[in-house]
Amino acid sequence: MNLGSRLLNAGIEVSFDDLNYVSLRDPAIVPHIIDADLIGFTVLGPPYIPGIARNIRDLRSLGYRKPILLGGEGVARLEPTDFQSWFGDDKRVRQVKNDADLESAIGIQIGAKPIRSAFETSMVPMLRKLPAKWLMKYIKQEFALFMSNGCMFNCHFCQAAKGQPEQYRALESLEEEVDFIAEGLALMGHPHLTAYLTNLDLFQNVDQLEERLALIHRVCDKHRITPRLRGLATSKCTFLACQSDPELPHRLRHYGLRTVGFGADGASEATWRRENKRHNALSELEVVVRTMKNADISPELLMVLGFQGGKPGEIFADLGFSFRHALRKTVIRPYLAKSKTPSTGRWFGDDPEVENFRKDATLLTRLDYAMLGSRETHPKRSERWLANAAYLTLIGTLAPFDLCPTRPLVPVPRSGPLRRLSQTINRYIPFDR
């Protein structure tokens, strides 16, 4: 929605088709797709690449011969060699890593005006173009509210915009966006604006965070709508911010912050050293969980476990830590670690494990953090079995008590009788939130 609005503001005609609701082969949309000068896909992460590749093949089979642009976090930091491995057979598929790539691609095709930054743009122009039934579906449930991007930390397994200062969006664009959505919710008689804040770490720049949450609360209050917001944080920055300003979490709760997920990602110094997550400390995790509860904000613990090279004792420490907090009614969100993923420090060109993914893009689905470990992600059988057992134990034990919203996906075999069964299981597994 943000990108579409940027293009509309630059004078470019934009249409949007959500493939959750329509098929690329739907006769109602095929004509305008074929007539488009450019088609773009947002790639949310590497596991989505095989699906995008199928969509591209479908477009070509329909007769679309013009350029296709691929952007989003799933390709933004891919090495050109990786992109070529998965899309190189079609020279008209272009990787859009940044604004310069976008302006180059658009300018070559239709002589676009300069395109404003994503941080200065409201998505209202695109929201106005959505069919009413789609708009209602989007804003009546939780949606992602673009607040900032960038994180100063540099965890090895993370694929986000790490190792850089956090940048916030402009207040004016945020206000316009929230006002439009809150007004729409009020007209529908829906009392809540429920959003996931896109910050990689809510508490890295708390002054800017508080200013924007206060704005959201003020705009929602104008329309008699209650904001219900959640986001991700590190225990380190939360600990320091709340130590410096003990009333901060109470104010954020007043503005609508309801849930904070803390990236524990293990419960041992050995794990954190290996994954370059040295800013974590067990004592600070304990403190920030209590701090959030005292402010009536629900803390959640994200527990990425089963990294390659870990010792069995680390897994048992993860389980013990998780169960201790679950007994105190803290929600645990376990995920199965994928140590070698595109755009991260362990993705090396001469690594046979990496080459498996380069040669077969369909294997990228196995990098989903909700998916059980496979031979491709955990070549050592002992590591794979222990990681999968711990992952399933946490989900199976805690989910019946509403203390674990994660549900496991299963790797889909390339062929054989289990392929269809695995696909069916994954299709009906509830979405993580």
Secondary structure, DSSP 4 states (H G I P E B T S, - for coil): -HHHHHHHHTT-------TTTS-TT-TTTHHHHHH-S-EEEE--SGGGHHHHHHHHHHHHHTT--S-EEEESTTTTT--HHHHHHHHTT-TTEEE--SHHHHHHHHHHHH-PPPPPPGGG--SHHHHTTS-HHHHHHHHHS-EEE--EE-BS---TT--SSBSS--EEPPHHHHHHHHHHHHHHHHHHT--EEEEEE--SSTTSSHHHHHHHHHHHHHHHHHTT-EEEEEEEE-HHHHHHHHHH-TTHHHHHHHHTEEEEEEE---SSHHHHHHTT-TT--HHHHHHHHHHHHHTT-EEEEEEEE--TT--HHHHHHHHHHHHHHHHTT-EEEEEE--SS-TTSTT--TT-HHHHHHHH-GGGGGGG-TTBPP-TTT--SHHHHHHHHHHHHHHHHHHGGGT------B-PPPSSSTHHHHHHHHHHHSPPP-
